[in-house]
């Protein structure tokens, strides 16, 4: 999943020559919304949340990044969202100018970066799809299925689903209150669709029923 997978072993040194390692503590901010985009990042461990500030002082979480995801490619001159660590995280950091030069030098790397950009746009569409759901349980069901699918894409088990983010993070992502998120988890559990062995883990008991609630089950 890493960006270096696009390069041959004898080419990786060129990428490493412009790379610096970065570590974040939980809740530490990596970049601020509106800050000039000088570096791009590849997440190697942990999880990041993307946050936009609202005019009334609230926040809207627009996505979560998992290991292998890239940050900053789809932005123009400034970062379109703040990036904060959900859990302790590690990243590879690259200057924009240096990465652009390597993308010209290595076409496979350019293709890889373009694939990362497409993935970021797909996640944006997923976010719009979730927010378009009417009922809170529909939103939460879609969110859990999305996390399960993304785990598979990152070569992790589809079930159980890890949810390292807080209920407050989930609420700000789904456009709900924390109380509504908690009630929706309870409703899905009481219906036998999921189980909650702990606050950070969800076991999907009936995937087809969960897909039906989410509205993603195909006839």
FENJOJO-V973002 format. One record per residue. N is the residue number from 1. RES is the residue in three letters. PHI is phi as a letter, one per 20 degrees, with the letter a starting at -180 (* if undefined). NEAR is the number of other ideal C-beta (glycine too) atoms within 10 Angstrom. Layout:
N & RES & PHI & NEAR
N & RES & PHI & NEAR
//
This chain:
1 & UNK & * & 15
2 & UNK & f & 15
3 & UNK & f & 23
4 & UNK & f & 15
5 & UNK & f & 11
6 & UNK & f & 19
7 & UNK & d & 19
8 & UNK & f & 8
9 & UNK & g & 7
10 & UNK & e & 7
11 & UNK & d & 16
12 & UNK & f & 14
13 & UNK & g & 9
14 & UNK & f & 16
15 & UNK & f & 20
16 & UNK & f & 12
17 & UNK & f & 9
18 & UNK & d & 15
19 & UNK & e & 19
20 & UNK & c & 11
21 & UNK & e & 9
22 & UNK & c & 15
23 & UNK & c & 13
24 & UNK & c & 20
25 & UNK & e & 10
26 & UNK & g & 13
27 & UNK & m & 12
28 & UNK & f & 12
29 & UNK & e & 14
30 & UNK & e & 22
31 & UNK & c & 22
32 & UNK & d & 15
33 & UNK & g & 16
34 & UNK & n & 13
35 & UNK & f & 14
36 & UNK & g & 11
37 & UNK & e & 16
38 & UNK & d & 13
39 & UNK & c & 20
40 & UNK & d & 24
41 & UNK & c & 22
42 & UNK & d & 23
43 & UNK & e & 25
44 & UNK & d & 17
45 & UNK & b & 13
46 & UNK & n & 20
47 & UNK & b & 22
48 & UNK & d & 26
49 & UNK & d & 22
50 & UNK & d & 24
51 & UNK & c & 20
52 & UNK & d & 15
53 & UNK & e & 14
54 & UNK & e & 9
55 & UNK & g & 5
56 & UNK & e & 5
57 & UNK & n & 6
58 & UNK & f & 9
59 & UNK & c & 17
60 & UNK & c & 15
61 & UNK & e & 23
62 & UNK & d & 19
63 & UNK & r & 17
64 & UNK & c & 23
65 & UNK & d & 25
66 & UNK & d & 19
67 & UNK & g & 19
68 & UNK & o & 19
69 & UNK & f & 22
70 & UNK & d & 24
71 & UNK & c & 24
72 & UNK & o & 22
73 & UNK & f & 20
74 & UNK & e & 16
75 & UNK & e & 17
76 & UNK & e & 7
77 & UNK & f & 8
78 & UNK & c & 13
79 & UNK & f & 22
80 & UNK & f & 16
81 & UNK & b & 20
82 & UNK & f & 21
83 & UNK & c & 25
84 & UNK & c & 22
85 & UNK & f & 22
86 & UNK & f & 20
87 & UNK & c & 15
88 & UNK & g & 14
89 & UNK & c & 24
90 & UNK & c & 15
91 & UNK & c & 27
92 & UNK & d & 20
93 & UNK & d & 17
94 & UNK & c & 21
95 & UNK & f & 14
96 & UNK & g & 16
97 & UNK & f & 11
98 & UNK & f & 16
99 & UNK & f & 20
100 & UNK & f & 14
101 & UNK & f & 13
102 & UNK & f & 20
103 & UNK & f & 17
104 & UNK & f & 9
105 & UNK & f & 11
106 & UNK & c & 18
107 & UNK & g & 10
108 & UNK & f & 13
109 & UNK & f & 21
110 & UNK & f & 16
111 & UNK & f & 11
112 & UNK & f & 19
113 & UNK & f & 20
114 & UNK & f & 12
115 & UNK & f & 14
116 & UNK & f & 20
117 & UNK & f & 14
118 & UNK & f & 12
119 & UNK & f & 17
120 & UNK & f & 20
121 & UNK & f & 11
122 & UNK & f & 10
123 & UNK & f & 19
124 & UNK & f & 15
125 & UNK & f & 9
126 & UNK & f & 16
127 & UNK & f & 20
128 & UNK & f & 10
129 & UNK & f & 15
130 & UNK & f & 20
131 & UNK & f & 14
132 & UNK & f & 11
133 & UNK & f & 19
134 & UNK & e & 8
135 & UNK & e & 12
136 & UNK & g & 19
137 & UNK & f & 20
138 & UNK & f & 18
139 & UNK & f & 24
140 & UNK & f & 27
141 & UNK & f & 26
142 & UNK & f & 23
143 & UNK & f & 23
144 & UNK & f & 24
145 & UNK & f & 20
146 & UNK & f & 19
147 & UNK & f & 17
148 & UNK & f & 20
149 & UNK & f & 14
150 & UNK & f & 20
151 & UNK & f & 17
152 & UNK & f & 11
153 & UNK & f & 12
154 & UNK & e & 12
155 & UNK & m & 9
156 & UNK & d & 13
157 & UNK & f & 10
158 & UNK & f & 14
159 & UNK & b & 14
160 & UNK & f & 18
161 & UNK & e & 22
162 & UNK & f & 15
163 & UNK & c & 22
164 & UNK & f & 15
165 & UNK & f & 19
166 & UNK & f & 16
167 & UNK & f & 17
168 & UNK & f & 13
169 & UNK & f & 21
170 & UNK & f & 22
171 & UNK & f & 20
172 & UNK & f & 23
173 & UNK & e & 24
174 & UNK & e & 22
175 & UNK & m & 14
176 & UNK & c & 18
177 & UNK & e & 14
178 & UNK & f & 14
179 & UNK & f & 10
180 & UNK & f & 17
181 & UNK & f & 23
182 & UNK & f & 14
183 & UNK & f & 15
184 & UNK & f & 22
185 & UNK & g & 21
186 & UNK & f & 11
187 & UNK & f & 16
188 & UNK & f & 24
189 & UNK & f & 15
190 & UNK & f & 9
191 & UNK & e & 14
192 & UNK & n & 10
193 & UNK & e & 22
194 & UNK & c & 24
195 & UNK & c & 13
196 & UNK & c & 15
197 & UNK & f & 9
198 & UNK & b & 8
199 & UNK & f & 11
200 & UNK & d & 14
201 & UNK & b & 13
202 & UNK & c & 24
203 & UNK & e & 12
204 & UNK & e & 20
205 & UNK & e & 15
206 & UNK & c & 14
207 & UNK & f & 16
208 & UNK & f & 9
209 & UNK & f & 17
210 & UNK & f & 23
211 & UNK & f & 17
212 & UNK & f & 13
213 & UNK & f & 23
214 & UNK & f & 21
215 & UNK & n & 14
216 & UNK & d & 15
217 & UNK & f & 12
218 & UNK & e & 4
219 & UNK & f & 2
//
